[in-house]
Amino acid sequence: MAFIVENKNGRRIIRLNTEDIINIVREYQNITCNSYSYSEIREKLNKNELYIPEDVY
C-alpha cells in the first residue's frame, strides 16, 4: 500500500511498493484498452478517478 512520508518542511511524498505500481499499470491498461491515439487515451483517463490506498501505521 502507498505510504505518505512527511518531511520536516511539511512537504509530503508518496512511497509506492511494487504491487502499487503493478496495480496502477493494470488499471491504466484496463481503462485505455482499444485506444489508439494520445488524445483518446487522455479522454478516457480524464473520465476516471484512480485511488491508491494509504497504509496506516
C-alpha positions, 0 to 999 in steps of 0.5 A: 500500500502507498505510504505518505512520508512527511518531511520536516518542511511539511512537504509530503511524498508518496512511497509506492511498493511494487504491487502499487505500481503493478496495480496502477499499470493494470488499471491504466491498461484496463481503462485505455484498452482499444485506444489508439491515439494520445488524445483518446487515451487522455479522454478516457483517463480524464473520465476516471478517478484512480485511488491508491490506498494509504497504509496506516501505521 
